[in-house]
Amino acid sequence: MTIESLLGHGLTSKTLKDYDTAIRDFHDALSKNPDNEIAVKLRLSLAEIYLTLGRIGNALTETERLDNMHSGSLRNQVRFLRAKTLLLAVGKYRKNYNASLRGRLRREAASALERLYSVSPYWRDKVRSEERRVGEEGRSR
């Protein structure tokens, strides 16, 4: 299969919640050395699946890779997903990380959200929504 076919099949599998197939397709596509734009889409999809499955370590790895890539028009989406992943790591999955690392992850998330907040009204609303969600999770613990 071509890279584009693997991406399309993987996205369809993701939509159908056939996550194992989607992960396999995305990894197969990445192994074929796609151009940067497609690689970003593949890694974004992988990170989203890992978050859905509660595989926070994998999600952190993928979002860190994404953060280091030139993601162009998807930069803000990458930044938001990275922040969301970091906040989940220090919140819901906090037992997996020591206090020092949680502090570093929390600061990185805050920095990403602050940058997004000033980009546009759309991202400002997304940041506010995420802040409310995190606040509600914190109160329910």
Disulfide bonds with the S-S distance in Angstrom:
none
